[in-house]
Structures are given as C-alpha cells and as structure tokens.
Amino acid sequence: MKYDLKRFREEFKQYTELRVQENRNIQVSVVNGTIMGNTRASISGVSARVFNNGYWGFASHPLVNDVEIRKVIATAADNASFLSKRLSNSPIKLPSRPIQTENDFATSRGHISQGDIIEILREIDDFVVTNCPKISSRIVVMHQLDMEKSLITSDGSLAYSIIPRALIYVILTVEKDGVPYELAESYGGFGEFEDRFSQPEDIYPGILEQYNHLVYKSEGIYAAAGIKDCILDADLAGILAHEAIGHTTEADGVLGGSIASEYLGKPVASPLVTLVDFANHAMGDLCPVPVFVDDEGTEATDVTIIEKGILTNYMHNKESAHHFGAALTGNARAYGFSDEPLIRMRNTAFLPGESTLDDMIASIDDGYYLMKSSNGQADSTSEFMFGVVLGYEIKRGKLGNAIKDTTISGVAFDVLKTVSMISHDMAWSCSGMCGKKQSIPVGMGGPAIKCNVNIGGK
C-alpha cells in the first residue's frame, strides 16, 4: 500500500487529507488441542477528507487506483461544499504541524506460514497439558494486526508506516469443588509474529506463573467489601489511566461535557501523580503502539495530562486545538480506511515514582494487592467500575491469600487524590482494543500505585 500520493496534490482545492490504508489480520485459535479457528483477512481502500468553511466532507472507496482516488477526493470536496452552503458556521483556519516521515516496522525475518503458526500454538498447548496438571480446559489464541498507511495532506505532511502487533492469548480454567475458575494472559505486543515469537518457549515461564496464580485463586477467599488500602499493579493502574482519566480528557469528550472541563489548571490528584499520553517513545524506549504522525498529518507529541497532581492538558485534533487555543498533539486516529479520524489516546500511563513494590506492600496493615483486570467501564464524570480477576490480600505488611473475582469502583479524580506511593518500575500492555466508536490498538500501563479504593465483596 506504499502508494505515490504526491501525484494527487493538484486535486486539492481546500484543506485535504488523503489516506490509503490496509489492515491485515491473522487469527488462529486452539481449544483443548483442537484447531477451532484459522483466518487471514485484509481490508484496504482509500479515503479523503476535505475541510470547507468549518465543515468536513468525507468519502472512501475499497478500490485503490488513480481513477478511484480522484473520485474520492472530488466526492469529499463536494460533501464539504454541500454542508458549508446549507449550514452556517464561522470560517476557521485549522492549525498545522506537518511532518514527512516513514516508519516501517515490518519484520525482516520473512513470514512463516499459517501452518507453522498452528504448529507453534500446538507446542504451547502441549506445554500447558504437560506442566499444568490441574487444568480442566485451555484455549490458546494467536492474533496479529498489521496497519499499513500512506498519507498526504494539503498542508505538507507526507507519511508512510507499517505498525504491527502480535499477541498470543492463553486462557486457563481449573475447577475447585465443582466451580470453574479462569485466568487469561496475553503475551507479545508490538512487532510481527516472527519477531515476537521466534522462540515460543520464551513465554513458558509466564504460563507457569499464570497457572500458579490460577491455582491460588481457586483456593482463595472473597475480599471484604469496603474502602481499603490497595495497590493497583500496572495492569489496573493502566486501565484506570485510560478509561477513567484518558477518555475524560480527550477534547471531544471535554466539549461534550466531561468532568475534566471543570478542572483544567486545578488539582485532580496527589502531587505524586503525573499522567502522560506518550506518542511513540517513553523513557527512551519505543511505546507498544507508536504513533509518529496522526491521521490528520500532525506530528505526534507527548501530552502531559496531569502533572504533579494538576490537570494541565487535553488531547486534541486540529479542530479542538483551534477551539481551545491549544497546541496540536497528534491524537487524531482512524482504525480503517473508511473511518474518519477521532481524538484517541496512544500510550497512556502514570510516570514511575520512587517506591519499591515490597515497601508498598509492607506499608499496608489490612488491604489488597490487585494485579489484573478483566473488563470495566467509566463515564464522563470519571466514575468507574472495573473487574478484578487476580489479586491477593495484604495482612500486616505481607501478602496473604489469593482473592476470588471481585470489582473496584469509585471516582477516578477522587481516588487519585489518595495516592500515597508509586513504584519505580514500569510495565506496558497493548493487548486490548479501545472501543470509542471504532476499535483501535492502544497502549496502557505504568507503575503500581497505592491508593484508597472501594472493593467489592462476595
């Protein structure tokens, strides 16, 4: 899909974005040793977006050739003109920060066959059967997504990228007294399958750890409900950052009335808390979902959302940056060729602190160490409820029994004000898809945080 789009600049009469894109998906699933799914799919096409007197026109087509590209540009321009003539709006000039960049992260190893992938999953499944004797059922799933884009804009951006993600999900179940207990874990992340899983046995220690946690969970206890001192490990801290804080500070959500509209420049968290939406690198390392240029052609930069407890910034596209008089951040992202860019997070995480996890556990007399979430939801007030599928009680500064599935809930801005310790390490996850109107890969994570949170009981 590395299409020469420079030839179509002469077709641009107003501000225009032209994008050619292909998303390639591979998925293989093995259930209790049986191949239950084996798919490979590709969705590609071209889209154009035109801005005219405050209104957008959009058009797309699944065929990519010179004729259809010109038609898509003309149709998008006609749609923008139609709206601008019939609806009143004040003409505005969109802000601009163009970039010319190429970021191709395709594997250099050469692609292995679908049959080879199946054999690797069978090897992993055999390892589970051999080394996890209490398992009653197991599922091993491989999923790879490659997003390839060529983009040109009338204000000077020219970009090409291949951003891959390869994951293996292992879902284990044990039974205890007739009750099934399940624990899922994802392995992999940024990169193609050949790069992430050239040595499949690299994930075996993680599977053994996952299995041991599951056995402890099946023998565990129910949490005692109430407001408790809790340590949220990176997985839960990451989903809190993304769902309960990140979405409230996306500028379109702010314009829609999110609670963050009331707090810019004001304290919303403990002074220990700094929250950043990273564009492509964090602390010198490549992020799990690196974005170098967004789908409006804006150079992507980090956004410090909360700095030492103060809400300092929102995440923007070109239109919202103009509205708020703010700097462009490069947060406009689209999943498929036929999707318009929306304001989306990239890699959202709290910054590490200075404490060790051992010290954090030792500081709690009666509380919980919560390690892994399942699903959850949050609304525009930052009120949230997340499922917790892995955790341990803390008694007199030491880890105790594992706990069975539970929930945590609260108002994120209130919970963050109780943060009293943050670990010095950092962990990332990019195994999920953010579902804001169009699903898209995101990274989330950070350190462990100690806070007061409402935990559910039996």
GIMO-V168023 format. One record per backbone hydrogen bond with DSSP energy under -0.5 kcal/mol. NH is the residue of the N-H (numbers start at 0). CO is the residue of the C=O. If there is no record, write none. Layout:
# GIMO-V168023
((NH | CO) (NH | CO))
This chain:
# GIMO-V168023
((2 | 0) (4 | 2) (7 | 4) (8 | 5) (10 | 7) (11 | 8) (12 | 10) (14 | 50) (16 | 48) (17 | 151) (18 | 46) (19 | 149) (20 | 44) (21 | 147) (22 | 42) (23 | 21) (23 | 145) (24 | 40) (25 | 143) (26 | 38) (27 | 141) (28 | 36) (29 | 139) (30 | 33) (31 | 29) (31 | 137) (33 | 30) (35 | 28) (35 | 33) (36 | 28) (38 | 26) (40 | 24) (42 | 22) (44 | 20) (45 | 60) (46 | 18) (47 | 58) (48 | 16) (49 | 56) (50 | 14) (51 | 49) (51 | 54) (54 | 51) (56 | 49) (58 | 47) (60 | 45) (64 | 62) (68 | 64) (69 | 65) (70 | 66) (71 | 67) (72 | 68) (73 | 69) (74 | 70) (75 | 71) (76 | 72) (77 | 73) (78 | 74) (79 | 75) (80 | 76) (81 | 77) (82 | 78) (83 | 79) (84 | 80) (85 | 81) (85 | 82) (86 | 82) (93 | 91) (94 | 317) (100 | 98) (100 | 157) (102 | 159) (104 | 102) (104 | 161) (116 | 112) (117 | 113) (118 | 114) (119 | 115) (120 | 116) (121 | 117) (122 | 118) (123 | 119) (124 | 120) (125 | 121) (126 | 122) (127 | 123) (128 | 124) (129 | 125) (130 | 126) (131 | 127) (134 | 131) (135 | 172) (136 | 172) (138 | 170) (139 | 29) (140 | 168) (141 | 27) (142 | 166) (143 | 25) (144 | 164) (145 | 23) (146 | 162) (147 | 21) (147 | 145) (148 | 160) (149 | 19) (150 | 158) (151 | 17) (152 | 156) (153 | 15) (155 | 152) (157 | 98) (158 | 150) (159 | 100) (160 | 148) (161 | 102) (162 | 146) (163 | 161) (164 | 144) (165 | 188) (166 | 142) (167 | 186) (168 | 140) (169 | 184) (170 | 138) (171 | 169) (171 | 182) (172 | 136) (173 | 180) (174 | 133) (175 | 178) (178 | 175) (180 | 173) (182 | 171) (184 | 169) (186 | 167) (188 | 165) (190 | 163) (194 | 191) (195 | 191) (196 | 192) (201 | 198) (202 | 199) (203 | 200) (206 | 202) (207 | 203) (208 | 204) (209 | 205) (210 | 206) (211 | 207) (212 | 208) (213 | 209) (214 | 210) (215 | 211) (216 | 212) (217 | 213) (218 | 214) (219 | 216) (220 | 401) (224 | 222) (225 | 454) (227 | 225) (227 | 452) (228 | 365) (229 | 227) (229 | 450) (230 | 367) (231 | 229) (231 | 448) (232 | 230) (232 | 369) (235 | 232) (236 | 232) (237 | 233) (238 | 234) (239 | 235) (240 | 236) (241 | 237) (242 | 238) (243 | 238) (243 | 239) (244 | 239) (245 | 240) (246 | 241) (248 | 244) (248 | 245) (249 | 246) (250 | 314) (252 | 249) (253 | 249) (254 | 250) (255 | 251) (256 | 253) (257 | 252) (258 | 379) (260 | 257) (261 | 258) (262 | 259) (263 | 259) (264 | 310) (265 | 262) (267 | 308) (268 | 308) (269 | 415) (272 | 269) (273 | 271) (274 | 305) (275 | 348) (276 | 302) (277 | 275) (277 | 346) (281 | 284) (284 | 281) (286 | 279) (289 | 286) (290 | 278) (293 | 297) (294 | 331) (296 | 293) (298 | 96) (299 | 291) (300 | 328) (302 | 276) (304 | 274) (304 | 302) (305 | 274) (306 | 309) (307 | 305) (308 | 272) (309 | 306) (310 | 265) (311 | 304) (311 | 309) (312 | 304) (314 | 248) (320 | 316) (321 | 317) (322 | 318) (323 | 319) (324 | 320) (325 | 320) (330 | 315) (332 | 330) (332 | 341) (338 | 335) (341 | 332) (343 | 330) (343 | 341) (346 | 277) (347 | 442) (348 | 275) (349 | 444) (350 | 273) (352 | 422) (354 | 421) (359 | 355) (360 | 356) (361 | 357) (362 | 358) (363 | 360) (364 | 362) (366 | 393) (367 | 228) (368 | 391) (369 | 230) (369 | 367) (370 | 368) (370 | 389) (371 | 389) (373 | 374) (373 | 386) (376 | 384) (378 | 382) (381 | 378) (383 | 409) (384 | 376) (385 | 407) (386 | 374) (387 | 405) (388 | 371) (389 | 371) (391 | 368) (392 | 400) (393 | 366) (394 | 397) (395 | 364) (396 | 363) (397 | 394) (399 | 392) (402 | 390) (403 | 220) (405 | 387) (407 | 385) (408 | 453) (409 | 383) (411 | 381) (411 | 409) (413 | 410) (414 | 410) (415 | 411) (416 | 412) (416 | 413) (417 | 414) (418 | 415) (419 | 449) (420 | 449) (422 | 447) (423 | 354) (426 | 445) (428 | 443) (433 | 439) (436 | 434) (437 | 435) (439 | 433) (441 | 431) (442 | 345) (443 | 428) (444 | 347) (445 | 426) (448 | 231) (449 | 420) (450 | 229) (450 | 448) (452 | 227) (452 | 450) (453 | 408) (454 | 225) (454 | 452) (455 | 406))
